[in-house]
Amino acid sequence: MRMRKILSAILLFSWLAARQPLIYFYVLPFDNVKADPTVEWIASGLTDMVREKFKNEIGLKLQTKEDLEIIMNGRSLMLKQPRGSRNFLLLGKYSRQLDQINVLMQLIDVATWEELDVRTVNAIYSDITVLNNQVSETIHTMLFPFAPKRKDLSAPIIPVFLDPKPAKRRHPVSVRSEMVAKNLDKELKALEESMDVLIGAKQDKEVKPKKDVTRFEKGEWAMDFSAHERVDENPELAPNTQMLTTVIERLITNPYDIRMEKPKFIYHPDDDQYMTVQFHVVYSLKDEIIKEMLNTLPYTGLEQNGTLTIFYFSRESFNFPENITETIKSGDYRSVPVIRFFNTEKNPIVVLADTPEEQWHSRSSQKVLYIPERQFSPLIEFTVGGWSLQVAMETVDLYATYEFTLPMSDVESLSNVSIKFINENELKSFLDPIL
């Protein structure tokens, strides 16, 4: 009997210890910012060092990139963690400058994707031991303020056995009175129902079948439903949806980087009254876009084929906002570059519209030199269906060369050039006043 009590106490102690709040610490490989092959080994070295230093830390549970993908694809799993637990992600990046290694570390709250802390560590490249110690101490400093308070389980947890109290006995008269009252209530209810039938106040009504419920009647299965009812959004997916909305809106609004070279002026040996202007432009997606997609959003699938990368997002992880869905389906997000050359008086004298639409290739202008082009191609494309959303990105540099000929006097007055992406639906309202 005594041994049974001891075992019960041990089991209870173990269960309580297991339900203590934890820090779920997701450690990803450190990012070699400059892609320097001579220090590529540091990426895995720092990650292994962090795992080794913190693997026995009480109240801390190390997690991998696969664990992060699981928790991001099913945020409701956080609700099954011990009460008071926190989920933190460590994002680290490093670079080498001469004999110095610079390490930047960010601590991210996975539940809100909020940056809680950011620290920098500098160490000499030749002394990796010092670097490891500084990194581990810094991480410990970042985590310490958020460590959950743990209950003291050092005292033995033994239940207090109380002597059973004698049951209270009711007086027989009280019991009989209660039975009489219950019987009287039943009789009154039966009398009211009879009176309702007699005066017609209560009639048998046909029970309508419930909507959206399968039923079997008259040898067949049937279900009533309403086509006007919309599918409710899953409130548990609200954090993921907010992140998706923020990223997609940024991709739709301004996904491109542009590099312009100074225009080249080519003289005409046979005609010194005119000059050819040659203008080189390089279009590309912003460098941080794919990194942001990889590190921020819990994508369902990833496909890479050369320079093409396709991200897949499922309704199991996101509620697709109606405004974004409609924008993608209608193609309202597509935009094209319009290049304008201005003179010293800030007036446009040359306009290039790089668009595939035929209507703009047949236009002309008496105000400016208007040149339609077809050199630019979109490097990002969105597709949305009933169950998934795809984002396709082409990570290449798109080179374009624009040429035009002007009188020498106009060339001498050129002082500024600008490139602006104009939504295809707004191209007419933008160009008409200029042309």
C-alpha positions as CSV (number, residue, x, y, z in Angstrom):
1,M,0.0,0.0,0.0
2,R,2.8,2.4,0.9
3,M,4.7,1.6,-2.4
4,R,1.5,2.4,-4.3
5,K,1.3,5.8,-2.7
6,I,4.9,6.5,-3.5
7,L,4.4,5.6,-7.2
8,S,1.3,7.8,-7.4
9,A,3.3,10.7,-5.9
10,I,6.1,10.2,-8.4
11,L,3.7,10.1,-11.4
12,L,2.0,13.2,-10.2
13,F,5.3,15.0,-9.8
14,S,6.4,14.0,-13.3
15,W,3.1,15.1,-14.8
16,L,3.3,18.5,-13.2
17,A,7.0,18.9,-14.2
18,A,6.0,18.1,-17.8
19,R,3.3,20.8,-17.9
20,Q,5.7,23.6,-16.8
21,P,5.8,26.5,-19.3
22,L,8.6,26.1,-21.9
23,I,10.5,28.2,-24.4
24,Y,10.3,26.5,-27.8
25,F,13.5,27.9,-29.4
26,Y,13.7,27.6,-33.2
27,V,17.3,27.8,-34.4
28,L,17.9,28.1,-38.2
29,P,21.2,28.0,-40.0
30,F,23.0,31.4,-39.9
31,D,22.9,33.3,-43.2
32,N,26.2,34.1,-45.0
33,V,25.2,37.6,-46.1
34,K,28.0,38.2,-48.7
35,A,28.0,34.5,-49.8
36,D,31.7,34.4,-49.0
37,P,32.8,30.8,-49.7
38,T,35.8,31.2,-47.3
39,V,33.5,31.6,-44.3
40,E,30.6,29.4,-45.4
41,W,31.5,26.8,-42.8
42,I,30.7,29.3,-40.0
43,A,26.9,29.0,-40.9
44,S,26.6,25.4,-39.7
45,G,29.3,25.9,-37.0
46,L,27.4,28.7,-35.3
47,T,24.2,26.7,-35.5
48,D,25.8,23.5,-34.0
49,M,27.4,25.6,-31.3
50,V,24.1,27.2,-30.3
51,R,22.4,23.7,-30.1
52,E,25.2,22.3,-28.1
53,K,25.2,25.2,-25.6
54,F,21.5,25.2,-25.0
55,K,20.5,21.5,-25.4
56,N,20.5,21.0,-21.6
57,E,19.0,24.3,-20.6
58,I,16.1,23.8,-18.2
59,G,12.9,25.1,-19.6
60,L,14.2,25.4,-23.2
61,K,13.3,23.1,-26.0
62,L,15.3,23.3,-29.1
63,Q,13.4,23.2,-32.4
64,T,14.5,22.8,-36.1
65,K,13.4,24.5,-39.4
66,E,11.1,21.5,-39.9
67,D,9.5,22.2,-36.5
68,L,9.0,25.8,-37.5
69,E,7.3,24.9,-40.7
70,I,4.9,22.6,-38.8
71,I,4.0,25.2,-36.2
72,M,3.6,27.9,-38.9
73,N,1.3,25.7,-41.0
74,G,-0.8,24.8,-37.9
75,R,-0.7,27.7,-35.4
76,S,-3.4,26.0,-33.4
77,L,-0.7,23.6,-32.2
78,M,0.6,26.4,-29.9
79,L,-2.6,26.1,-27.9
80,K,-1.6,22.5,-27.0
81,Q,1.7,23.6,-25.5
82,P,1.9,24.1,-21.7
83,R,0.2,27.2,-20.5
84,G,2.6,30.2,-20.5
85,S,5.0,28.7,-23.1
86,R,6.6,31.0,-25.7
87,N,7.9,30.3,-29.2
88,F,11.0,32.2,-30.3
89,L,12.9,32.1,-33.6
90,L,16.6,33.0,-33.8
91,L,17.5,34.6,-37.1
92,G,21.3,35.0,-37.5
93,K,23.4,36.4,-40.3
94,Y,27.1,37.1,-40.5
95,S,29.8,38.6,-42.7
96,R,33.5,38.9,-42.8
97,Q,35.4,42.3,-43.0
98,L,39.1,41.8,-43.2
99,D,40.0,39.9,-40.0
100,Q,36.7,40.6,-38.3
101,I,33.5,38.5,-38.2
102,N,30.3,40.4,-37.6
103,V,27.3,38.4,-36.4
104,L,23.8,39.9,-36.3
105,M,21.1,38.1,-34.3
106,Q,17.3,38.8,-34.1
107,L,14.9,37.2,-31.7
108,I,11.4,36.9,-33.2
109,D,8.2,36.0,-31.4
110,V,6.7,33.3,-33.6
111,A,3.2,33.9,-32.3
112,T,3.1,37.6,-33.5
113,W,6.2,37.7,-35.7
114,E,7.4,40.7,-33.6
115,E,11.1,41.5,-33.3
116,L,11.8,41.2,-29.5
117,D,15.5,41.9,-29.5
118,V,18.4,42.4,-31.9
119,R,22.1,42.1,-31.0
120,T,25.5,42.3,-32.8
121,V,28.7,40.4,-32.0
122,N,32.1,41.2,-33.4
123,A,35.1,38.9,-33.0
124,I,38.4,38.2,-34.7
125,Y,38.2,35.6,-37.5
126,S,41.3,33.7,-36.2
127,D,39.8,33.1,-32.7
128,I,36.5,31.2,-33.3
129,T,36.3,30.1,-29.6
130,V,35.8,33.7,-28.5
131,L,33.2,34.2,-31.2
132,N,31.3,31.1,-30.0
133,N,31.4,32.2,-26.4
134,Q,30.2,35.8,-27.3
135,V,27.3,34.4,-29.5
136,S,26.1,32.0,-26.8
137,E,26.3,34.6,-24.0
138,T,24.4,37.1,-26.2
139,I,21.7,34.7,-27.0
140,H,21.4,33.8,-23.3
141,T,21.0,37.5,-22.5
142,M,18.3,37.9,-25.2
143,L,16.3,34.9,-23.9
144,F,16.6,35.6,-20.2
145,P,13.9,38.3,-19.9
146,F,11.4,36.0,-21.5
147,A,12.1,32.9,-19.5
148,P,8.8,31.7,-18.0
149,K,8.7,31.4,-14.2
150,R,8.8,27.8,-13.1
151,K,7.1,26.5,-10.0
152,D,9.3,25.0,-7.3
153,L,8.8,21.3,-7.4
154,S,11.5,20.4,-4.9
155,A,9.0,19.7,-2.1
156,P,7.3,16.3,-2.3
157,I,3.8,16.4,-3.7
158,I,1.8,14.1,-1.5
159,P,-2.0,14.4,-1.5
160,V,-3.6,15.0,1.9
161,F,-5.9,12.2,2.9
162,L,-8.9,13.5,4.9
163,D,-11.1,11.4,7.1
164,P,-14.4,10.9,5.4
165,K,-17.2,13.0,6.9
166,P,-20.5,11.3,7.8
167,A,-23.2,11.8,5.2
168,K,-26.0,14.2,6.2
169,R,-29.4,12.5,6.6
170,R,-32.6,14.3,5.8
171,H,-35.8,14.1,7.9
172,P,-38.4,11.8,6.3
173,V,-41.0,14.6,6.4
174,S,-38.8,16.8,4.2
175,V,-38.3,14.0,1.7
176,R,-42.1,13.3,1.4
177,S,-42.8,17.1,1.0
178,E,-40.4,17.3,-1.9
179,M,-42.0,14.3,-3.7
180,V,-45.5,15.8,-3.3
181,A,-44.3,19.1,-4.8
182,K,-42.7,17.4,-7.8
183,N,-45.9,15.3,-8.5
184,L,-48.0,18.5,-8.3
185,D,-45.8,20.2,-10.8
186,K,-46.2,17.3,-13.3
187,E,-50.0,17.3,-12.9
188,L,-50.2,21.1,-13.5
189,K,-48.1,20.8,-16.6
190,A,-50.3,18.0,-18.0
191,L,-53.4,20.1,-17.3
192,E,-52.0,23.2,-19.1
193,E,-51.1,21.0,-22.2
194,S,-54.7,19.6,-22.3
195,M,-56.2,23.1,-22.1
196,D,-53.9,24.4,-24.9
197,V,-55.2,21.6,-27.2
198,L,-58.9,22.3,-26.3
199,I,-58.7,26.1,-27.1
200,G,-56.5,25.6,-30.2
201,A,-53.6,27.6,-28.8
202,K,-51.1,24.8,-29.5
203,Q,-51.2,22.8,-32.7
204,D,-48.9,20.2,-34.1
205,K,-46.6,21.8,-36.5
206,E,-44.6,20.2,-39.2
207,V,-40.9,20.1,-38.1
208,K,-38.7,21.6,-40.8
209,P,-35.5,19.7,-41.6
210,K,-32.2,21.4,-40.5
211,K,-30.0,23.0,-43.2
212,D,-26.6,21.5,-44.1
213,V,-27.5,18.2,-42.4
214,T,-27.7,14.9,-44.3
215,R,-31.0,13.0,-43.7
216,F,-32.6,9.8,-45.0
217,E,-36.3,9.9,-45.9
218,K,-38.5,8.0,-48.4
219,G,-35.7,5.8,-49.6
220,E,-33.2,8.6,-50.4
221,W,-30.6,10.8,-48.8
222,A,-31.1,14.6,-49.0
223,M,-29.8,17.8,-47.5
224,D,-31.1,21.4,-47.5
225,F,-28.7,24.3,-47.9
226,S,-28.5,27.9,-48.9
227,A,-26.4,29.2,-51.8
228,H,-26.2,32.7,-50.3
229,E,-24.2,31.7,-47.2
230,R,-20.5,32.4,-47.5
231,V,-17.8,30.2,-46.0
232,D,-16.7,31.6,-42.7
233,E,-13.0,32.5,-42.3
234,N,-11.1,30.5,-39.8
235,P,-10.2,33.0,-36.9
236,E,-7.2,30.8,-36.0
237,L,-5.6,31.7,-39.3
238,A,-5.8,35.5,-38.7
239,P,-2.1,35.9,-37.9
240,N,-0.9,34.0,-41.0
241,T,-3.4,35.9,-43.1
242,Q,-2.1,39.3,-41.9
243,M,1.4,38.3,-42.8
244,L,0.3,37.1,-46.2
245,T,-1.6,40.3,-46.9
246,T,1.3,42.5,-45.9
247,V,3.8,40.6,-48.1
248,I,1.5,40.2,-51.1
249,E,0.6,43.9,-51.0
250,R,4.2,44.8,-51.0
251,L,4.9,42.5,-54.0
252,I,2.0,43.9,-55.9
253,T,2.9,47.6,-55.2
254,N,6.6,47.7,-55.7
255,P,8.5,44.4,-56.4
256,Y,11.2,45.8,-58.8
257,D,14.7,47.2,-58.5
258,I,16.0,49.4,-61.4
259,R,19.5,50.2,-62.3
260,M,20.0,53.0,-64.9
261,E,23.2,53.9,-66.7
262,K,24.0,57.4,-67.8
263,P,22.6,58.0,-71.3
264,K,25.1,57.7,-74.2
265,F,25.1,60.3,-76.9
266,I,26.1,59.1,-80.3
267,Y,27.0,61.7,-83.0
268,H,26.0,61.3,-86.7
269,P,29.0,61.9,-88.9
270,D,26.8,62.6,-91.9
271,D,24.4,64.9,-90.1
272,D,25.6,67.1,-87.2
273,Q,22.0,68.5,-86.6
274,Y,20.8,65.3,-84.9
275,M,22.1,63.0,-82.2
276,T,21.1,59.5,-81.1
277,V,20.6,58.9,-77.4
278,Q,21.1,55.4,-76.0
279,F,19.8,54.5,-72.6
280,H,20.5,51.2,-70.8
281,V,18.2,49.9,-68.0
282,V,18.4,46.7,-65.9
283,Y,15.2,45.4,-64.3
284,S,15.2,42.9,-61.5
285,L,13.2,41.8,-58.5
286,K,14.3,43.2,-55.1
287,D,16.9,41.0,-53.5
288,E,15.0,40.6,-50.2
289,I,11.8,39.4,-51.7
290,I,12.5,35.7,-51.9
291,K,14.3,35.7,-48.6
292,E,11.2,37.4,-47.1
293,M,9.0,34.8,-48.6
294,L,11.2,31.9,-47.3
295,N,11.6,33.3,-43.8
296,T,8.3,34.9,-43.2
297,L,5.4,32.9,-44.6
298,P,4.5,29.3,-44.0
299,Y,4.3,28.2,-47.6
300,T,2.6,24.9,-48.5
301,G,5.0,24.0,-51.3
302,L,8.1,25.3,-53.0
303,E,9.2,24.6,-56.6
304,Q,12.4,25.7,-58.1
305,N,13.4,25.3,-61.8
306,G,16.6,27.2,-62.6
307,T,15.8,30.9,-62.0
308,L,12.1,30.3,-61.6
309,T,10.8,29.9,-58.0
310,I,7.1,29.2,-57.3
311,F,5.6,29.5,-53.8
312,Y,2.3,27.7,-53.0
313,F,0.0,28.8,-50.3
314,S,-3.0,26.8,-49.2
315,R,-6.3,27.7,-47.5
316,E,-5.4,25.3,-44.8
317,S,-2.9,27.9,-43.6
318,F,-4.5,31.2,-44.8
319,N,-7.7,33.0,-45.3
320,F,-7.4,34.6,-48.7
321,P,-8.6,38.2,-48.4
322,E,-11.3,39.1,-50.9
323,N,-9.6,42.3,-52.1
324,I,-6.3,40.5,-52.9
325,T,-8.2,37.6,-54.6
326,E,-10.1,40.0,-56.8
327,T,-7.0,42.0,-57.6
328,I,-5.1,38.8,-58.8
329,K,-8.1,37.4,-60.7
330,S,-8.7,40.6,-62.6
331,G,-5.0,41.3,-63.3
332,D,-5.2,44.7,-61.8
333,Y,-1.8,44.3,-60.2
334,R,0.1,44.3,-63.6
335,S,2.1,47.4,-64.3
336,V,4.6,48.6,-67.0
337,P,7.5,51.0,-67.0
338,V,7.1,54.5,-68.5
339,I,10.3,56.4,-69.1
340,R,10.3,60.2,-69.4
341,F,13.2,62.5,-70.3
342,F,12.9,66.1,-69.1
343,N,14.6,69.3,-70.2
344,T,16.0,72.0,-67.9
345,E,12.6,73.5,-67.5
346,K,11.3,70.2,-66.1
347,N,9.1,69.5,-69.1
348,P,8.9,66.1,-70.7
349,I,10.2,66.0,-74.2
350,V,10.7,62.2,-74.7
351,V,8.3,59.5,-73.5
352,L,8.8,55.8,-73.8
353,A,6.0,53.4,-72.9
354,D,7.3,49.8,-72.5
355,T,4.0,47.9,-72.9
356,P,2.8,45.0,-75.1
357,E,-0.7,46.5,-75.6
358,E,-1.2,47.2,-79.3
359,Q,-3.3,50.3,-78.8
360,W,-0.2,52.2,-77.4
361,H,1.9,51.1,-80.4
362,S,-0.3,52.9,-82.8
363,R,-0.4,56.2,-80.8
364,S,1.5,59.3,-81.8
365,S,2.1,62.8,-80.3
366,Q,2.7,66.3,-81.4
367,K,3.8,67.5,-78.0
368,V,6.7,65.0,-77.3
369,L,8.7,62.4,-78.9
370,Y,6.6,59.3,-78.1
371,I,8.2,55.9,-78.5
372,P,6.4,52.6,-77.8
373,E,8.6,49.7,-76.7
374,R,8.2,46.0,-75.9
375,Q,11.3,45.0,-74.0
376,F,10.1,44.7,-70.4
377,S,8.6,41.4,-69.2
378,P,7.0,40.9,-65.8
379,L,9.3,39.0,-63.4
380,I,6.5,38.1,-60.9
381,E,3.1,36.5,-61.5
382,F,0.2,35.6,-59.2
383,T,-2.4,32.9,-59.6
384,V,-5.3,32.2,-57.3
385,G,-7.8,29.3,-57.3
386,G,-10.4,27.9,-55.1
387,W,-7.9,26.2,-52.7
388,S,-4.5,27.7,-53.3
389,L,-2.5,30.8,-54.2
390,Q,0.8,30.7,-56.2
391,V,3.5,33.3,-56.5
392,A,6.0,32.8,-59.4
393,M,9.2,34.8,-59.4
394,E,11.9,35.0,-62.1
395,T,15.2,35.8,-60.4
396,V,17.1,37.2,-63.4
397,D,18.3,40.6,-64.6
398,L,16.3,41.9,-67.5
399,Y,18.4,44.2,-69.8
400,A,16.8,46.8,-71.9
401,T,18.3,49.3,-74.3
402,Y,16.2,52.3,-75.5
403,E,17.3,54.5,-78.4
404,F,15.9,57.6,-80.0
405,T,17.1,60.5,-82.1
406,L,16.7,64.2,-81.3
407,P,17.7,67.5,-82.7
408,M,21.0,68.7,-81.2
409,S,19.2,71.6,-79.4
410,D,16.8,69.2,-77.6
411,V,19.7,66.9,-76.6
412,E,21.6,69.8,-75.1
413,S,18.5,70.7,-73.0
414,L,18.1,67.1,-71.5
415,S,18.7,67.2,-67.7
416,N,16.7,64.4,-66.1
417,V,15.3,61.0,-66.7
418,S,12.7,59.0,-64.6
419,I,11.2,55.6,-64.7
420,K,7.8,55.0,-63.2
421,F,5.7,51.8,-63.1
422,I,2.2,52.6,-64.1
423,N,-0.7,50.2,-63.6
424,E,-2.0,49.0,-67.0
425,N,-5.5,50.1,-66.1
426,E,-4.2,53.6,-65.3
427,L,-1.9,53.9,-68.4
428,K,-4.4,55.9,-70.4
429,S,-5.1,58.5,-67.7
430,F,-1.3,58.9,-67.2
431,L,-0.3,59.2,-70.8
432,D,-3.2,61.1,-72.4
433,P,-2.3,64.5,-70.7
434,I,1.4,64.1,-71.8
435,L,0.8,63.0,-75.4
